[in-house]
Amino acid sequence: MMRKQIVAMLMGAVLFGSVQAQEKLTLDLEAARQYALDYNRTIKNSGLAIEQSQEKLWETIAAGLPQVNATADYSNAMGAEISIQFDETQEPSKIPIKPTSNFNLQVGQLLFNGSYLVGIQTAKLAQKLSEKNFEKTEQDVLSQVTESYYLVLIAEESMKILESNVKNLNEVYRKTEPLVRVGMMEKVELDQLSVQVNSLNNSVRAAERQHEMAKNLMRVQLGVSADTELELTRSLADFLDDNTLVGTESSFVPGQNLDFQLLEVQEEMTEKQILMQQANYLPTITGYYNYTEKILKPAFDMSPRHMIGLQMNIPIFSSGERRAKVRQARIDLETTRNTKALMQDQLDIQFKQLQFNLKSAIESYQVQKKNVEVSREVYQNLKRKYGQGMISGLELTTADNNYLQSESEYLASMLEVLQAQNALDTLTGKLVNN
């Protein structure tokens, strides 16, 4: 009885382990996007960059806050003495050097520094830049997940079409076999069907591998293990019904684009670099307080315990070095502004091109949708005629190939529409804003 309980426990553990290893995710597109936002490792790294920029900002601020340092020392002359002789006729006096030990506490405070103030503003902009980079990373991942979702659906639909086609041809093959045996059809008809069936079986296996590759790509983007099973609940029809094929936005503002927003922040940072170089002309003023405690005092001690002071560092002449740095910063700003203007023109052109691509893709999709319906009907009619002995096996396989070609072009047109819409949403920042 005990042995049976142990075996049952072991079997339960094995089954539980297999269930744990075979985790299953059931996702619609929105759930897949949200899962990627929560677990994608690239997004996590981008989030860590924001935390690092926050620490960098505090590091910059802390440089202008009070700085406290303490030192302690001990010295021993190992019995050495100081020799003092006031008169050559007399023997010099010997004063032993006693061990000494000091404790020193120093407090420093930056009172004025132009570079410090500009540095804080620049650090804040660097934090803003890291936040924009985080948004850009989120957008890129969302775009990739969206496209992977479409690729999985396309691959799955292609696999279903091929499997259905193989099933139909196998049925035709089974019905043709007895006709060949009784001499009502030639064996060449059966051989042609056999070649077509074998070719389609290879295509099915290739489609299965492509389907799995698309899922693997999506697993990487979602941040899940290779053993995680993915079940997608949306279908291609959900994304390609007549209500969704309405075209694109009629207007576009470059400020909607995250790449343009990143360049705007970089422009602000470049402006601060000019102020940073100009601040090098200003003096730096610091104050300090020093406290010294003699733990082991020497025989003769005149140093005070408390000391305060001010120090001013005034830049006077640098042979044009500071001026050259200011001019370089201004050139950098002008270059950044030219790049920004160029990007604005490029984004306007890209927006119009993506609109054109989407409209063309929708038109192609609508044509291919009609074509595949006609090809399917033609194939079904020819299949019935073949069963009646009115056409040859070669004509049937040719019609089958034509039908599969039209299905392939139809799926390609679907993917083209979805990719064009995804590219447009990415350009306009719609993915992140939604």
MINU-861595 format. One record per residue (C-alpha): residue number from 1; x, y, z. Coordinates in steps of 0.2 Angstrom, whole numbers, always signed. Last residue first. Example, Ala and Ser with C-alpha at 12.3 -4.5 7.8 and 13.67 -1.06 7.14 Angstrom:
! residues 2
+-----+-------+-------+-------+
| pos |     u |     v |     w |
+-----+-------+-------+-------+
|   2 |   +68 |    -5 |   +36 |
|   1 |   +62 |   -22 |   +39 |
+-----+-------+-------+-------+
END
This chain:
! residues 434
+-----+-------+-------+-------+
| pos |     u |     v |     w |
+-----+-------+-------+-------+
| 434 |   -18 |  +269 |  -138 |
| 433 |    -5 |  +283 |  -137 |
| 432 |    +9 |  +270 |  -139 |
| 431 |    +2 |  +262 |  -155 |
| 430 |    -4 |  +279 |  -162 |
| 429 |   +13 |  +286 |  -163 |
| 428 |   +10 |  +293 |  -181 |
| 427 |   +24 |  +282 |  -188 |
| 426 |   +20 |  +267 |  -179 |
| 425 |    +1 |  +268 |  -184 |
| 424 |    +7 |  +270 |  -202 |
| 423 |   +18 |  +255 |  -201 |
| 422 |    +5 |  +244 |  -193 |
| 421 |    -8 |  +249 |  -206 |
| 420 |    +5 |  +244 |  -220 |
| 419 |    +9 |  +228 |  -211 |
| 418 |   -10 |  +223 |  -210 |
| 417 |   -13 |  +228 |  -228 |
| 416 |    +2 |  +218 |  -234 |
| 415 |    -2 |  +203 |  -223 |
| 414 |   -20 |  +202 |  -231 |
| 413 |   -12 |  +204 |  -249 |
| 412 |    +0 |  +190 |  -245 |
| 411 |   -15 |  +179 |  -239 |
| 410 |   -24 |  +182 |  -256 |
| 409 |    -8 |  +179 |  -266 |
| 408 |    -6 |  +162 |  -257 |
| 407 |   -25 |  +158 |  -260 |
| 406 |   -23 |  +163 |  -278 |
| 405 |    -8 |  +151 |  -280 |
| 404 |   -17 |  +137 |  -271 |
| 403 |   -32 |  +139 |  -284 |
| 402 |   -20 |  +139 |  -299 |
| 401 |   -11 |  +124 |  -292 |
| 400 |   -28 |  +115 |  -290 |
| 399 |   -33 |  +120 |  -307 |
| 398 |   -17 |  +113 |  -314 |
| 397 |   -20 |   +97 |  -304 |
| 396 |   -37 |   +95 |  -311 |
| 395 |   -32 |   +98 |  -329 |
| 394 |   -18 |   +85 |  -327 |
| 393 |   -30 |   +73 |  -320 |
| 392 |   -40 |   +74 |  -336 |
| 391 |   -57 |   +82 |  -338 |
| 390 |   -75 |   +75 |  -341 |
| 389 |   -73 |   +59 |  -331 |
| 388 |   -88 |   +63 |  -320 |
| 387 |   -76 |   +64 |  -305 |
| 386 |   -65 |   +76 |  -315 |
| 385 |   -80 |   +87 |  -319 |
| 384 |   -84 |   +88 |  -300 |
| 383 |   -66 |   +93 |  -297 |
| 382 |   -67 |  +106 |  -311 |
| 381 |   -82 |  +114 |  -304 |
| 380 |   -74 |  +115 |  -287 |
| 379 |   -58 |  +122 |  -294 |
| 378 |   -67 |  +136 |  -304 |
| 377 |   -77 |  +140 |  -288 |
| 376 |   -61 |  +142 |  -278 |
| 375 |   -53 |  +152 |  -292 |
| 374 |   -68 |  +164 |  -292 |
| 373 |   -68 |  +166 |  -273 |
| 372 |   -49 |  +168 |  -274 |
| 371 |   -50 |  +182 |  -287 |
| 370 |   -63 |  +192 |  -278 |
| 369 |   -52 |  +193 |  -262 |
| 368 |   -37 |  +196 |  -273 |
| 367 |   -45 |  +212 |  -280 |
| 366 |   -51 |  +218 |  -262 |
| 365 |   -33 |  +215 |  -255 |
| 364 |   -25 |  +224 |  -270 |
| 363 |   -36 |  +239 |  -266 |
| 362 |   -32 |  +238 |  -248 |
| 361 |   -14 |  +237 |  -251 |
| 360 |   -14 |  +252 |  -263 |
| 359 |   -23 |  +262 |  -250 |
| 358 |   -10 |  +257 |  -237 |
| 357 |    +5 |  +260 |  -248 |
| 356 |    -2 |  +277 |  -252 |
| 355 |    -5 |  +282 |  -234 |
| 354 |   +13 |  +275 |  -230 |
| 353 |   +20 |  +286 |  -244 |
| 352 |   +11 |  +302 |  -238 |
| 351 |   +17 |  +298 |  -220 |
| 350 |   +35 |  +295 |  -227 |
| 349 |   +35 |  +312 |  -236 |
| 348 |   +29 |  +321 |  -220 |
| 347 |   +42 |  +312 |  -210 |
| 346 |   +56 |  +316 |  -222 |
| 345 |   +52 |  +334 |  -221 |
| 344 |   +52 |  +334 |  -202 |
| 343 |   +68 |  +324 |  -202 |
| 342 |   +77 |  +337 |  -212 |
| 341 |   +71 |  +351 |  -201 |
| 340 |   +77 |  +341 |  -186 |
| 339 |   +94 |  +338 |  -194 |
| 338 |   +96 |  +356 |  -198 |
| 337 |   +92 |  +360 |  -180 |
| 336 |  +104 |  +348 |  -174 |
| 335 |  +118 |  +355 |  -185 |
| 334 |  +114 |  +372 |  -179 |
| 333 |  +115 |  +367 |  -161 |
| 332 |  +132 |  +358 |  -164 |
| 331 |  +139 |  +374 |  -172 |
| 330 |  +133 |  +383 |  -157 |
| 329 |  +142 |  +371 |  -146 |
| 328 |  +158 |  +372 |  -156 |
| 327 |  +157 |  +391 |  -155 |
| 326 |  +156 |  +390 |  -136 |
| 325 |  +171 |  +378 |  -135 |
| 324 |  +181 |  +390 |  -146 |
| 323 |  +178 |  +404 |  -134 |
| 322 |  +183 |  +394 |  -119 |
| 321 |  +200 |  +390 |  -128 |
| 320 |  +203 |  +407 |  -134 |
| 319 |  +220 |  +409 |  -125 |
| 318 |  +213 |  +404 |  -108 |
| 317 |  +213 |  +421 |   -99 |
| 316 |  +205 |  +426 |   -83 |
| 315 |  +195 |  +412 |   -75 |
| 314 |  +191 |  +418 |   -57 |
| 313 |  +192 |  +404 |   -43 |
| 312 |  +185 |  +411 |   -27 |
| 311 |  +188 |  +403 |   -10 |
| 310 |  +179 |  +407 |    +6 |
| 309 |  +185 |  +402 |   +24 |
| 308 |  +181 |  +395 |   +41 |
| 307 |  +193 |  +388 |   +54 |
| 306 |  +190 |  +380 |   +71 |
| 305 |  +203 |  +371 |   +81 |
| 304 |  +217 |  +383 |   +79 |
| 303 |  +235 |  +378 |   +76 |
| 302 |  +248 |  +385 |   +88 |
| 301 |  +255 |  +369 |   +95 |
| 300 |  +272 |  +367 |  +103 |
| 299 |  +274 |  +351 |  +114 |
| 298 |  +264 |  +341 |  +101 |
| 297 |  +246 |  +336 |  +106 |
| 296 |  +240 |  +318 |  +105 |
| 295 |  +221 |  +319 |  +101 |
| 294 |  +222 |  +336 |   +93 |
| 293 |  +205 |  +340 |   +87 |
| 292 |  +203 |  +350 |   +70 |
| 291 |  +187 |  +358 |   +64 |
| 290 |  +187 |  +365 |   +46 |
| 289 |  +172 |  +375 |   +38 |
| 288 |  +172 |  +379 |   +20 |
| 287 |  +165 |  +390 |    +7 |
| 286 |  +165 |  +389 |   -12 |
| 285 |  +164 |  +402 |   -26 |
| 284 |  +167 |  +398 |   -44 |
| 283 |  +169 |  +413 |   -56 |
| 282 |  +160 |  +414 |   -73 |
| 281 |  +168 |  +412 |   -90 |
| 280 |  +165 |  +393 |   -89 |
| 279 |  +147 |  +397 |   -89 |
| 278 |  +147 |  +400 |  -107 |
| 277 |  +152 |  +382 |  -111 |
| 276 |  +137 |  +376 |  -101 |
| 275 |  +126 |  +389 |  -109 |
| 274 |  +130 |  +382 |  -126 |
| 273 |  +128 |  +364 |  -120 |
| 272 |  +111 |  +369 |  -114 |
| 271 |  +106 |  +372 |  -131 |
| 270 |  +112 |  +355 |  -136 |
| 269 |  +101 |  +347 |  -123 |
| 268 |   +86 |  +356 |  -130 |
| 267 |   +90 |  +350 |  -147 |
| 266 |   +92 |  +332 |  -141 |
| 265 |   +75 |  +334 |  -133 |
| 264 |   +68 |  +339 |  -150 |
| 263 |   +77 |  +325 |  -158 |
| 262 |   +68 |  +312 |  -147 |
| 261 |   +51 |  +320 |  -151 |
| 260 |   +55 |  +318 |  -169 |
| 259 |   +59 |  +299 |  -166 |
| 258 |   +43 |  +298 |  -156 |
| 257 |   +32 |  +304 |  -170 |
| 256 |   +17 |  +314 |  -165 |
| 255 |   +27 |  +330 |  -166 |
| 254 |   +28 |  +327 |  -185 |
| 253 |   +10 |  +332 |  -186 |
| 252 |    +0 |  +321 |  -198 |
| 251 |   -17 |  +324 |  -207 |
| 250 |   -30 |  +314 |  -216 |
| 249 |   -28 |  +298 |  -205 |
| 248 |   -29 |  +282 |  -215 |
| 247 |   -41 |  +272 |  -226 |
| 246 |   -57 |  +264 |  -221 |
| 245 |   -53 |  +246 |  -222 |
| 244 |   -58 |  +243 |  -203 |
| 243 |   -77 |  +243 |  -206 |
| 242 |   -76 |  +231 |  -221 |
| 241 |   -68 |  +217 |  -211 |
| 240 |   -49 |  +214 |  -211 |
| 239 |   -44 |  +214 |  -193 |
| 238 |   -57 |  +203 |  -186 |
| 237 |   -57 |  +192 |  -202 |
| 236 |   -39 |  +188 |  -199 |
| 235 |   -44 |  +179 |  -183 |
| 234 |   -42 |  +184 |  -165 |
| 233 |   -40 |  +171 |  -151 |
| 232 |   -22 |  +167 |  -152 |
| 231 |   -16 |  +152 |  -143 |
| 230 |    +3 |  +152 |  -138 |
| 229 |   +11 |  +137 |  -130 |
| 228 |   +26 |  +141 |  -119 |
| 227 |   +40 |  +129 |  -121 |
| 226 |   +52 |  +142 |  -129 |
| 225 |   +51 |  +153 |  -114 |
| 224 |   +42 |  +169 |  -113 |
| 223 |   +48 |  +187 |  -115 |
| 222 |   +33 |  +192 |  -127 |
| 221 |   +45 |  +197 |  -141 |
| 220 |   +55 |  +181 |  -139 |
| 219 |   +38 |  +171 |  -139 |
| 218 |   +33 |  +180 |  -155 |
| 217 |   +48 |  +175 |  -164 |
| 216 |   +45 |  +157 |  -159 |
| 215 |   +27 |  +158 |  -164 |
| 214 |   +32 |  +164 |  -182 |
| 213 |   +45 |  +150 |  -182 |
| 212 |   +31 |  +137 |  -177 |
| 211 |   +20 |  +143 |  -192 |
| 210 |   +34 |  +142 |  -204 |
| 209 |   +38 |  +124 |  -198 |
| 208 |   +20 |  +120 |  -201 |
| 207 |   +19 |  +128 |  -218 |
| 206 |   +34 |  +118 |  -223 |
| 205 |   +26 |  +102 |  -217 |
| 204 |   +10 |  +107 |  -227 |
| 203 |   +20 |  +111 |  -242 |
| 202 |   +28 |   +94 |  -242 |
| 201 |   +11 |   +86 |  -241 |
| 200 |    +6 |   +97 |  -255 |
| 199 |   +20 |   +90 |  -266 |
| 198 |   +15 |   +72 |  -261 |
| 197 |    -3 |   +75 |  -265 |
| 196 |    +1 |   +83 |  -282 |
| 195 |   +13 |   +68 |  -287 |
| 194 |    -1 |   +56 |  -282 |
| 193 |   -14 |   +65 |  -292 |
| 192 |    -3 |   +64 |  -308 |
| 191 |    +0 |   +46 |  -304 |
| 190 |   -19 |   +42 |  -303 |
| 189 |   -22 |   +50 |  -320 |
| 188 |    -7 |   +41 |  -327 |
| 187 |   -16 |   +25 |  -322 |
| 186 |   -29 |   +27 |  -335 |
| 185 |   -47 |   +28 |  -330 |
| 184 |   -62 |   +16 |  -332 |
| 183 |   -50 |    +2 |  -332 |
| 182 |   -58 |    -7 |  -317 |
| 181 |   -42 |    -4 |  -307 |
| 180 |   -41 |   +14 |  -312 |
| 179 |   -59 |   +17 |  -307 |
| 178 |   -55 |    +9 |  -290 |
| 177 |   -41 |   +21 |  -287 |
| 176 |   -50 |   +37 |  -293 |
| 175 |   -61 |   +38 |  -278 |
| 174 |   -47 |   +37 |  -266 |
| 173 |   -37 |   +50 |  -275 |
| 172 |   -51 |   +62 |  -275 |
| 171 |   -53 |   +60 |  -256 |
| 170 |   -34 |   +62 |  -255 |
| 169 |   -36 |   +78 |  -265 |
| 168 |   -49 |   +85 |  -254 |
| 167 |   -39 |   +81 |  -238 |
| 166 |   -23 |   +89 |  -246 |
| 165 |   -33 |  +105 |  -250 |
| 164 |   -39 |  +106 |  -232 |
| 163 |   -22 |  +104 |  -225 |
| 162 |   -15 |  +117 |  -237 |
| 161 |   -29 |  +129 |  -233 |
| 160 |   -26 |  +126 |  -214 |
| 159 |    -7 |  +129 |  -215 |
| 158 |   -10 |  +145 |  -225 |
| 157 |   -22 |  +151 |  -211 |
| 156 |    -9 |  +147 |  -197 |
| 155 |    +5 |  +155 |  -206 |
| 154 |    -6 |  +171 |  -209 |
| 153 |   -12 |  +171 |  -191 |
| 152 |    +6 |  +169 |  -185 |
| 151 |   +12 |  +183 |  -196 |
| 150 |    -2 |  +194 |  -190 |
| 149 |    +3 |  +191 |  -171 |
| 148 |   +21 |  +194 |  -176 |
| 147 |   +17 |  +211 |  -184 |
| 146 |    +8 |  +216 |  -168 |
| 145 |   +22 |  +210 |  -157 |
| 144 |   +35 |  +220 |  -168 |
| 143 |   +25 |  +236 |  -168 |
| 142 |   +22 |  +234 |  -149 |
| 141 |   +41 |  +231 |  -146 |
| 140 |   +45 |  +247 |  -157 |
| 139 |   +32 |  +257 |  -148 |
| 138 |   +38 |  +252 |  -130 |
| 137 |   +56 |  +255 |  -136 |
| 136 |   +51 |  +273 |  -142 |
| 135 |   +42 |  +276 |  -125 |
| 134 |   +58 |  +271 |  -116 |
| 133 |   +68 |  +282 |  -127 |
| 132 |   +57 |  +296 |  -122 |
| 131 |   +59 |  +292 |  -104 |
| 130 |   +78 |  +292 |  -107 |
| 129 |   +77 |  +309 |  -115 |
| 128 |   +67 |  +316 |  -101 |
| 127 |   +81 |  +310 |   -89 |
| 126 |   +94 |  +318 |  -100 |
| 125 |   +84 |  +334 |  -100 |
| 124 |   +84 |  +334 |   -81 |
| 123 |  +103 |  +331 |   -81 |
| 122 |  +105 |  +346 |   -93 |
| 121 |   +95 |  +357 |   -81 |
| 120 |  +106 |  +351 |   -66 |
| 119 |  +122 |  +354 |   -77 |
| 118 |  +116 |  +372 |   -81 |
| 117 |  +116 |  +376 |   -62 |
| 116 |  +132 |  +367 |   -59 |
| 115 |  +141 |  +376 |   -74 |
| 114 |  +137 |  +393 |   -67 |
| 113 |  +145 |  +389 |   -50 |
| 112 |  +141 |  +398 |   -34 |
| 111 |  +141 |  +394 |   -16 |
| 110 |  +147 |  +376 |   -16 |
| 109 |  +148 |  +371 |    +2 |
| 108 |  +162 |  +362 |   +11 |
| 107 |  +163 |  +354 |   +28 |
| 106 |  +179 |  +348 |   +35 |
| 105 |  +182 |  +337 |   +51 |
| 104 |  +200 |  +333 |   +56 |
| 103 |  +205 |  +322 |   +70 |
| 102 |  +224 |  +323 |   +74 |
| 101 |  +237 |  +311 |   +82 |
| 100 |  +254 |  +316 |   +87 |
|  99 |  +269 |  +306 |   +94 |
|  98 |  +281 |  +317 |  +103 |
|  97 |  +297 |  +324 |   +95 |
|  96 |  +310 |  +326 |  +109 |
|  95 |  +318 |  +343 |  +111 |
|  94 |  +336 |  +343 |  +112 |
|  93 |  +345 |  +360 |  +116 |
|  92 |  +361 |  +363 |  +107 |
|  91 |  +377 |  +365 |  +119 |
|  90 |  +382 |  +382 |  +122 |
|  89 |  +396 |  +393 |  +115 |
|  88 |  +388 |  +393 |   +98 |
|  87 |  +372 |  +402 |  +105 |
|  86 |  +354 |  +399 |  +101 |
|  85 |  +356 |  +380 |   +96 |
|  84 |  +340 |  +370 |   +94 |
|  83 |  +340 |  +351 |   +90 |
|  82 |  +323 |  +343 |   +87 |
|  81 |  +323 |  +325 |   +93 |
|  80 |  +319 |  +308 |   +85 |
|  79 |  +312 |  +294 |   +96 |
|  78 |  +303 |  +285 |   +82 |
|  77 |  +295 |  +300 |   +75 |
|  76 |  +278 |  +294 |   +77 |
|  75 |  +263 |  +300 |   +67 |
|  74 |  +244 |  +297 |   +69 |
|  73 |  +230 |  +303 |   +57 |
|  72 |  +211 |  +305 |   +57 |
|  71 |  +201 |  +312 |   +42 |
|  70 |  +183 |  +317 |   +41 |
|  69 |  +174 |  +323 |   +25 |
|  68 |  +157 |  +333 |   +24 |
|  67 |  +151 |  +339 |    +7 |
|  66 |  +136 |  +351 |    +8 |
|  65 |  +125 |  +351 |    -8 |
|  64 |  +132 |  +357 |   -25 |
|  63 |  +138 |  +339 |   -31 |
|  62 |  +122 |  +332 |   -24 |
|  61 |  +112 |  +339 |   -38 |
|  60 |  +123 |  +331 |   -51 |
|  59 |  +122 |  +314 |   -42 |
|  58 |  +103 |  +316 |   -40 |
|  57 |  +101 |  +318 |   -59 |
|  56 |  +112 |  +303 |   -62 |
|  55 |  +101 |  +293 |   -50 |
|  54 |   +86 |  +298 |   -60 |
|  53 |   +95 |  +294 |   -76 |
|  52 |   +99 |  +276 |   -70 |
|  51 |   +81 |  +273 |   -65 |
|  50 |   +76 |  +278 |   -83 |
|  49 |   +89 |  +266 |   -90 |
|  48 |   +82 |  +253 |   -80 |
|  47 |   +65 |  +255 |   -89 |
|  46 |   +75 |  +253 |  -105 |
|  45 |   +82 |  +237 |   -99 |
|  44 |   +64 |  +231 |   -95 |
|  43 |   +58 |  +236 |  -112 |
|  42 |   +71 |  +225 |  -120 |
|  41 |   +67 |  +211 |  -108 |
|  40 |   +48 |  +210 |  -114 |
|  39 |   +38 |  +206 |   -98 |
|  38 |   +25 |  +219 |   -94 |
|  37 |   +24 |  +228 |  -111 |
|  36 |   +25 |  +212 |  -120 |
|  35 |   +10 |  +205 |  -110 |
|  34 |    +1 |  +221 |  -114 |
|  33 |    +3 |  +219 |  -133 |
|  32 |    -2 |  +201 |  -132 |
|  31 |   -17 |  +205 |  -122 |
|  30 |   -22 |  +218 |  -135 |
|  29 |   -20 |  +206 |  -149 |
|  28 |   -30 |  +192 |  -141 |
|  27 |   -20 |  +180 |  -131 |
|  26 |   -22 |  +163 |  -123 |
|  25 |    -5 |  +159 |  -115 |
|  24 |    -1 |  +141 |  -111 |
|  23 |   +13 |  +135 |   -99 |
|  22 |   +20 |  +118 |  -104 |
|  21 |   +33 |  +117 |   -91 |
|  20 |   +21 |  +119 |   -77 |
|  19 |   +10 |  +105 |   -84 |
|  18 |   +24 |   +94 |   -86 |
|  17 |   +30 |   +97 |   -68 |
|  16 |   +12 |   +93 |   -62 |
|  15 |   +12 |   +77 |   -71 |
|  14 |   +29 |   +72 |   -65 |
|  13 |   +24 |   +77 |   -47 |
|  12 |    +8 |   +67 |   -48 |
|  11 |   +17 |   +52 |   -55 |
|  10 |   +29 |   +53 |   -40 |
|   9 |   +14 |   +54 |   -28 |
|   8 |    +5 |   +40 |   -35 |
|   7 |   +21 |   +29 |   -35 |
|   6 |   +24 |   +33 |   -16 |
|   5 |    +6 |   +29 |   -12 |
|   4 |    +7 |   +13 |   -22 |
|   3 |   +23 |    +8 |   -12 |
|   2 |   +14 |   +12 |    +4 |
|   1 |    +0 |    +0 |    +0 |
+-----+-------+-------+-------+
END
